[in-house]
Amino acid sequence: MTIDPQDIQVSLHMTPGKGNMLARANVTLGCINTKGWRVMKSEYLHPILQVEINIIAPSASNGQNWYEIVYIEDEEVHRSVIEKIYSVYLRKRQSEGTEKVPKIIRKSISEEVADEIPF
């Protein structure tokens, strides 16, 4: 079965406040619908996307380990799915404004020390 990148459809739901999980996605590959793809924060660069995000296929646990229950053997199709999920995630994040940038205000050390010295 050959899957054209145009046949890959992604629906994505943002999950703010769910720890490291940023979003959940459903991916349709032609006539096959897979549910449970996760977009997660990561400390490492994704090998395809080169950003600190991990996109995980639907998985199941046996109590100790997690195993992918959807595995795409064709590397080009797998790459297309990952890129499509990420592009939908970026569009959704931008349109919903779910990414909040914290405002960081720092005092210099001399200001902090000066505030503590009584006169």
VENZIVEN-V458742 format. One record per residue. RES is the residue in three letters. PHI is phi in radians with two decimals (NA if undefined). BURIAL is 1 if it has 9 or more other C-alpha atoms within 8 Angstrom, else 0. D_FIRST is the distance of its C-alpha to the first C-alpha in Angstrom with 1 decimal. Layout:
# VENZIVEN-V458742
RES_PHI_BURIAL_D_FIRST / RES_PHI_BURIAL_D_FIRST
This chain:
# VENZIVEN-V458742
MET_NA_0_0.0 / THR_-1.82_0_3.8 / ILE_-2.01_1_6.5 / ASP_-1.39_0_9.9 / PRO_-0.94_0_12.9 / GLN_-1.23_0_14.5 / ASP_-1.45_1_12.2 / ILE_-1.52_1_13.5 / GLN_-2.02_0_16.7 / VAL_-2.22_1_19.3 / SER_-2.02_0_22.5 / LEU_-2.30_1_25.1 / HIS_-2.16_0_28.4 / MET_-1.22_1_31.1 / THR_-2.23_1_33.0 / PRO_-1.18_1_36.3 / GLY_1.42_0_38.7 / LYS_-1.88_0_36.2 / GLY_1.21_0_37.2 / ASN_-1.43_0_34.6 / MET_-1.38_1_31.8 / LEU_-1.69_1_31.6 / ALA_-2.84_1_28.8 / ARG_-2.07_1_26.1 / ALA_-2.32_1_22.7 / ASN_-1.97_1_20.1 / VAL_-2.13_1_16.6 / THR_-1.87_1_14.2 / LEU_-1.94_1_10.5 / GLY_1.16_0_9.6 / CYS_-1.84_0_10.8 / ILE_-1.87_0_11.3 / ASN_-1.88_1_14.8 / THR_-1.98_1_16.2 / LYS_-2.12_0_20.0 / GLY_1.85_1_22.5 / TRP_-1.18_1_21.6 / ARG_-2.13_1_25.0 / VAL_-1.80_1_26.7 / MET_-2.13_1_29.6 / LYS_-1.20_1_32.6 / SER_-2.54_1_32.8 / GLU_-1.56_0_35.5 / TYR_-2.04_0_33.2 / LEU_-1.28_1_31.2 / HIS_-1.23_1_27.4 / PRO_-1.10_0_26.0 / ILE_-1.63_0_23.7 / LEU_-1.49_0_25.9 / GLN_1.06_0_29.3 / VAL_-2.31_0_30.8 / GLU_-1.49_1_32.3 / ILE_-2.42_1_29.5 / ASN_-2.11_1_27.0 / ILE_-1.93_1_23.8 / ILE_-1.96_1_22.9 / ALA_-1.21_1_19.8 / PRO_-0.93_1_20.8 / SER_-2.33_1_23.0 / ALA_-2.33_0_25.3 / SER_-1.93_0_28.7 / ASN_-1.77_0_30.3 / GLY_1.85_0_33.6 / GLN_-2.08_0_33.8 / ASN_-2.23_0_30.5 / TRP_-1.82_1_27.4 / TYR_-2.24_0_23.9 / GLU_-1.18_1_20.6 / ILE_-1.77_0_18.9 / VAL_-2.15_0_15.7 / TYR_-2.27_0_14.5 / ILE_-1.74_0_11.8 / GLU_-1.32_0_11.6 / ASP_-1.28_0_10.4 / GLU_-1.09_0_13.9 / GLU_-1.16_0_13.4 / VAL_-1.17_1_11.3 / HIS_-1.05_1_14.0 / ARG_-1.05_1_16.7 / SER_-1.10_1_15.6 / VAL_-1.12_1_15.7 / ILE_-1.06_1_19.1 / GLU_-1.11_1_20.5 / LYS_-1.18_1_19.6 / ILE_-1.05_1_21.3 / TYR_-1.15_0_24.2 / SER_-1.18_0_24.8 / VAL_-1.15_1_24.8 / TYR_-1.04_1_27.1 / LEU_-1.10_0_29.4 / ARG_-1.09_0_29.7 / LYS_-1.17_1_30.4 / ARG_-1.10_1_32.9 / GLN_-1.21_1_34.7 / SER_-1.26_0_34.9 / GLU_-1.55_0_36.1 / GLY_1.12_0_38.3 / THR_-1.39_0_37.5 / GLU_-1.50_0_38.2 / LYS_-1.73_0_41.9 / VAL_-1.62_0_43.7 / PRO_-1.22_0_46.7 / LYS_-1.55_0_50.0 / ILE_-1.81_0_51.6 / ILE_-2.10_0_55.4 / ARG_-2.10_0_57.0 / LYS_-1.63_0_60.7 / SER_-1.30_0_62.0 / ILE_-1.07_0_63.7 / SER_-1.11_0_67.1 / GLU_-1.18_0_66.6 / GLU_-1.12_1_65.7 / VAL_-1.18_0_68.7 / ALA_-1.12_0_71.0 / ASP_-1.21_0_70.1 / GLU_-1.59_0_71.1 / ILE_-1.48_0_74.5 / PRO_-1.34_0_77.3 / PHE_-1.98_0_80.0
